[in-house]
Amino acid sequence: MAVWDDLVGQTRVEEQLAAAARDADALVTAHVAGEPAPAASKMTHAWLFTGPPGSGRATAARAFAAALQCVSPDRAMGGVPGCGFCDGCHTTLVGTHADVEIVRTDLLSIGVKETRELVRRAQLSPAGGRWQVIVLEDADRLTEGAGNVLLKAIEEPAPRTVWLLCTPSIEDVLPTIRSRCRLLTLRTPPVEAVADVLVRRDGIEPEAAYAAARATQGHIDRARRLATDERARARRAVVLKLPLRVADVGGCLKAAQELVDAAAEDAKQVAEEVDVKETEDMKAALGAAQGGRMPRGTAGVMKDLEERQKRRRTRTQRDSLDLALTDLTGFYRDVLALQLRSRSAIANVDVRDALERIAGETTPDRTLRRIEAILACRDALDRNVAPLLAVEAMTMALRG
């Protein structure tokens, strides 16, 4: 299986990356042999992968990183780098390659300190691979200061270092950074392609796979979760009932509270699964006594860990809310499609009765304003507005 096989519905991007990987292989081969580099090359030192959620930005970046480290002997016979089986491809894809740093965060932002560490690493020569590759999956979460630190590294790159940045859109990084990167734009995969992947790779029944792919409008990870996790299906069902529960002020406030409470419960469950083990591991590493007493001078370390865990819980709660708001936006998108008699496929066919009821009671103009209210709620959450306050304002707007 080639490294590109995990890219779903991205044929054009795959062709571009495969061509760049071939040229990158030629550059390294010429460097090792002491020969001049090829005159024309599709390879460059910085790439920006953009696309809507679920399009596979990070998957494409990791596949490209694997192709850059490919050591398959087939390359000498005209084979395309990225076989998926050699040591370079395998270790990159599983995250253990010494010269590939894959950076993802479960926090709200990536700060200057973390970025400086990446920049230091980027200045090193490859330890054993062909390139030093830094995959920044959440480049949109760089603070302004961190972005300026990264800019310096991209402006003056090391000879065999490659930066792979992933963001939802080009506006999510500094203009000075995106002007120095080669842009690759991914699209939302077709529903049929996502359903096919769920059937082939996850063993999901075709009917359930297609229903999940259609409900998530081509978002691969969400479709897989929806098809395999009963709790995710139950949570979505509750969210899709919300438009019928906001007929009065009391219903709006109750629905908002339940939505926020559900997100908080998600964050609590993640904390129970991760935080306890993380804390115990840290205590053991710091040499805590059998009774749990910590050595002197370690209080600051534990306080930093607690602060990180707190930020992670906040991020988890926001992600859960954002997922609910995405489902709610899809609901009203279907309402608008019915009102305009659009030929677009309905995503939430399992609640078609509710869609038709809302569509018959309101106008397209009102539906658009409701969608704007949901988007405004997402913006408010991004600006650190209290979740309950933001969601209550949204549910009241849905009623108005």
C-alpha positions in Angstrom: 0.0 0.0 0.0 1.5 3.3 -1.1 1.6 6.2 1.4 -0.9 8.1 -0.8 -3.6 5.5 -0.3 -4.9 7.3 2.8 -5.6 10.4 0.8 -9.3 10.3 -0.1 -10.6 12.3 -3.1 -7.4 14.3 -3.5 -6.1 13.1 -6.8 -4.7 16.5 -7.9 -2.8 17.0 -4.6 -1.5 13.4 -4.7 0.0 14.1 -8.2 1.6 17.3 -7.1 3.2 15.7 -4.0 4.3 12.6 -5.9 6.1 14.8 -8.5 7.7 16.9 -5.7 8.9 13.7 -3.9 10.5 12.4 -7.1 12.4 15.7 -7.5 13.3 15.7 -3.8 14.8 12.2 -4.3 16.8 13.4 -7.2 18.1 16.4 -5.2 19.3 14.1 -2.4 20.8 11.6 -4.8 22.8 14.4 -6.5 23.9 15.8 -3.2 25.2 12.4 -2.0 27.0 11.8 -5.3 28.6 15.3 -5.2 26.8 16.2 -8.4 25.1 19.5 -9.2 21.4 19.7 -8.3 18.9 19.4 -11.1 18.1 22.8 -12.7 14.3 22.5 -12.4 12.6 21.1 -9.4 9.1 20.9 -8.0 10.5 20.5 -4.5 10.7 23.4 -2.1 11.5 23.9 1.6 8.1 25.0 3.0 4.6 23.8 2.2 1.2 25.0 3.3 -1.6 22.4 3.3 -5.1 24.0 3.6 -8.6 22.6 3.3 -11.8 22.3 5.3 -12.0 20.0 8.4 -12.0 16.4 7.3 -10.2 17.0 4.0 -7.1 15.2 5.2 -4.6 18.0 5.5 -2.5 16.2 8.2 -2.8 12.9 6.3 -1.4 14.5 3.2 1.5 16.1 5.1 2.4 12.8 6.8 2.2 10.9 3.5 4.5 13.5 1.8 6.9 13.2 4.8 7.0 9.5 4.3 7.6 9.8 0.6 10.6 12.2 1.3 12.1 9.5 3.6 11.4 6.6 1.3 14.4 4.3 0.8 12.8 1.6 -1.4 15.2 0.1 -3.9 12.4 0.5 -6.5 13.3 4.2 -6.8 16.4 3.3 -8.7 14.3 1.5 -11.3 11.9 4.4 -11.8 9.6 3.7 -8.9 7.8 6.6 -7.2 9.0 7.4 -3.7 6.4 6.5 -1.1 6.1 2.7 -1.3 4.6 2.5 2.2 6.6 -0.7 3.0 10.3 0.4 3.5 11.7 1.4 6.8 11.6 5.1 5.9 7.9 5.1 5.0 6.8 2.8 7.8 8.6 4.7 10.7 7.4 8.0 9.4 3.8 6.9 9.2 3.8 5.4 12.7 5.7 8.5 14.1 9.0 6.9 15.1 11.3 8.3 12.4 14.3 10.1 13.9 14.2 12.9 11.2 10.4 13.5 11.2 8.9 15.6 13.9 5.1 15.6 13.9 3.6 18.4 16.0 0.0 18.4 17.1 -1.4 20.1 20.2 -4.3 19.4 22.5 -4.0 23.0 23.9 -5.5 26.2 22.6 -2.3 27.6 21.1 1.3 26.9 20.3 3.6 29.4 22.0 7.0 30.9 21.4 8.9 28.4 23.6 7.6 25.3 21.7 8.3 27.0 18.3 11.8 27.9 19.2 12.5 24.2 20.0 11.2 23.3 16.6 13.4 25.9 15.0 16.4 24.5 16.7 15.7 21.1 15.5 15.1 22.3 12.0 18.7 23.6 11.9 20.1 20.1 12.4 21.2 17.9 9.5 19.2 14.6 9.0 20.5 12.0 11.5 19.9 9.1 9.2 17.1 9.9 6.8 17.2 11.9 3.6 15.4 15.1 4.9 14.7 16.8 8.2 10.9 17.1 8.2 8.8 19.2 10.6 5.1 18.5 10.2 3.1 21.2 12.1 -0.5 19.9 12.0 -2.0 22.9 13.9 -0.2 25.8 12.4 -3.3 27.9 12.8 -2.8 27.8 16.5 0.5 29.6 16.5 0.5 32.7 18.5 1.7 35.9 16.8 5.0 35.7 18.5 5.4 32.0 17.6 4.6 32.9 14.0 7.3 35.4 13.9 9.8 32.9 15.3 8.7 30.4 12.6 9.0 33.0 9.9 12.7 33.5 10.6 13.3 29.8 10.2 11.4 29.6 6.9 13.2 32.7 5.6 16.6 31.1 6.2 16.1 27.3 5.9 18.7 24.7 6.4 19.7 22.9 3.2 17.8 19.7 3.8 15.0 20.8 6.1 11.3 20.8 5.0 8.5 22.5 6.8 4.9 21.1 6.3 2.3 23.4 7.8 -1.4 22.5 8.0 -4.2 25.0 8.4 -7.9 25.3 7.5 -7.2 28.3 5.3 -4.4 30.6 4.2 -5.7 33.3 6.4 -4.9 31.3 9.5 -1.1 32.0 9.2 0.8 35.3 8.9 0.9 36.7 5.3 4.7 36.7 5.5 4.7 32.9 6.2 2.2 31.9 3.5 4.1 34.0 0.9 7.1 31.8 1.5 5.3 28.5 1.3 4.0 26.5 -1.6 0.2 26.3 -1.3 -1.7 23.0 -1.6 -5.5 23.2 -1.3 -7.5 20.1 -0.4 -11.2 19.7 -1.0 -13.9 18.0 1.0 -13.9 14.3 -0.1 -17.0 13.0 -1.9 -19.4 11.1 0.3 -19.1 8.0 -1.8 -15.3 8.0 -1.4 -15.5 8.3 2.3 -18.0 5.5 2.6 -15.8 3.3 0.5 -12.8 3.9 2.8 -14.9 3.1 5.9 -16.0 -0.2 4.3 -12.6 -1.2 3.0 -10.4 -0.2 5.9 -12.7 -0.3 8.9 -15.0 -3.1 8.0 -18.1 -1.1 8.5 -21.3 -2.2 6.8 -21.9 -0.4 3.5 -25.2 1.1 4.6 -23.9 2.4 7.9 -20.8 3.7 6.2 -22.7 5.7 3.6 -25.1 7.0 6.3 -22.2 8.2 8.4 -20.3 9.7 5.5 -23.5 11.6 4.3 -24.3 12.8 7.8 -20.8 14.3 8.3 -20.7 15.7 4.8 -17.4 14.0 3.8 -15.5 14.5 7.1 -13.5 11.2 7.3 -12.6 11.1 11.0 -16.1 12.2 12.1 -17.7 9.7 9.8 -15.6 6.9 11.3 -16.4 7.9 14.8 -20.1 8.2 14.0 -20.2 4.8 12.4 -18.4 3.1 15.3 -19.3 5.0 18.4 -22.8 4.7 19.8 -22.2 7.6 22.2 -21.3 9.9 19.2 -24.6 8.9 17.5 -26.6 9.6 20.6 -24.9 13.0 21.1 -25.6 13.9 17.5 -29.3 12.9 17.9 -29.7 15.2 20.9 -28.1 18.1 19.0 -30.4 17.7 16.0 -33.4 17.9 18.2 -32.4 21.4 19.5 -34.1 23.4 16.7 -37.4 22.0 17.9 -36.8 22.9 21.5 -36.2 26.6 21.2 -39.8 27.8 20.9 -39.6 29.8 24.1 -37.1 31.4 26.4 -37.1 28.6 28.9 -36.5 26.0 26.2 -33.6 28.1 24.8 -31.9 28.4 28.2 -32.4 24.7 29.0 -31.0 23.6 25.6 -28.0 25.8 26.0 -27.2 24.5 29.5 -27.5 20.9 28.3 -25.2 21.5 25.3 -22.6 23.1 27.5 -22.9 20.4 30.2 -22.5 17.7 27.6 -19.3 19.3 26.4 -18.0 19.6 29.9 -18.8 15.9 30.5 -16.7 15.1 27.4 -13.8 17.1 28.9 -14.2 15.4 32.2 -14.1 11.9 30.6 -10.9 12.8 28.7 -9.4 14.1 32.0 -10.3 10.9 33.8 -8.7 8.8 31.1 -5.5 10.9 30.7 -4.8 13.2 33.6 -4.6 10.6 36.4 -2.0 8.5 34.5 -0.1 11.6 33.4 0.1 12.9 37.0 1.2 9.5 38.4 3.8 9.1 35.7 5.2 12.6 36.4 5.3 11.9 40.1 7.2 8.7 39.5 9.6 10.4 37.2 10.3 13.1 39.8 11.0 10.5 42.5 7.9 10.8 44.7 8.0 8.8 47.8 5.8 5.7 48.3 3.2 7.8 50.3 3.0 10.3 47.5 5.3 13.0 49.1 7.1 15.0 46.5 10.8 15.9 46.6 11.7 19.5 47.3 11.9 21.8 44.2 9.3 19.8 42.2 6.2 21.9 43.1 6.7 24.1 40.1 6.8 21.2 37.7 3.6 19.8 39.1 1.9 23.2 38.9 2.9 23.5 35.2 1.4 20.0 34.6 -1.9 21.0 36.3 -2.0 24.2 34.2 -1.5 22.2 31.0 -4.2 19.8 32.0 -6.6 22.6 32.7 -5.9 24.1 29.3 -6.5 20.7 27.7 -9.8 20.4 29.4 -10.8 23.8 28.1 -9.7 22.8 24.6 -11.6 19.5 24.8 -14.8 21.3 25.9 -14.5 23.7 23.0 -13.9 21.0 20.5 -17.0 19.1 21.7 -19.1 22.3 21.5 -17.7 23.0 18.0 -18.7 19.6 16.8 -22.2 20.2 18.1 -22.3 23.6 16.3 -21.1 21.9 13.1 -24.0 19.4 13.3 -26.4 22.3 14.0 -25.1 24.2 11.0 -25.6 21.1 8.8 -29.2 20.9 10.0 -30.0 24.4 8.9 -28.1 24.0 5.7 -30.5 21.1 4.9 -33.5 23.3 5.9 -32.2 26.0 3.4 -31.8 23.4 0.7 -35.5 22.3 1.1 -36.7 25.9 1.2 -34.9 26.8 -2.0 -35.8 23.4 -3.6 -32.1 22.8 -4.2 -30.8 19.7 -5.8 -28.1 19.4 -3.2 -28.3 16.1 -1.3 -29.8 16.2 2.2 -27.2 15.3 4.8 -29.5 14.6 7.8 -32.1 12.4 6.1 -32.7 10.6 9.5 -34.4 13.8 10.8 -36.2 14.7 7.5 -39.5 15.3 9.3 -37.9 17.9 11.5 -36.2 19.5 8.5 -39.5 19.8 6.6 -41.3 21.2 9.6 -38.7 23.9 10.2 -38.5 24.6 6.5 -42.3 25.1 6.3 -42.5 27.4 9.3 -39.8 29.9 8.3 -38.3 31.6 5.3 -34.8 31.2 3.6 -33.9 34.6 5.0 -34.6 33.5 8.5 -32.7 30.3 8.0 -29.6 32.3 6.9 -29.8 34.4 10.0 -29.9 31.3 12.1 -26.8 29.9 10.4 -25.1 33.3 11.0 -26.0 33.0 14.7 -24.3 29.7 14.9 -21.2 31.0 13.2 -21.2 34.0 15.6 -21.3 31.6 18.5 -18.2 29.8 17.2 -16.4 33.1 16.8 -17.4 34.1 20.4 -15.9 30.8 21.7 -12.7 31.5 19.8 -12.5 34.8 21.5 -12.8 33.1 25.0 -16.3 34.2 25.7 -17.8 32.1 28.5 -19.3 29.0 26.7 -22.7 29.2 28.4 -23.1 32.9 27.6 -22.2 32.3 23.9 -24.5 29.3 23.5 -27.4 31.0 25.3 -27.1 34.0 22.9 -27.1 31.5 20.0 -30.2 29.6 21.1 -32.1 32.9 21.7 -31.2 33.9 18.2 -32.4 30.6 16.8 -35.8 31.3 18.5 -36.1 35.0 17.5 
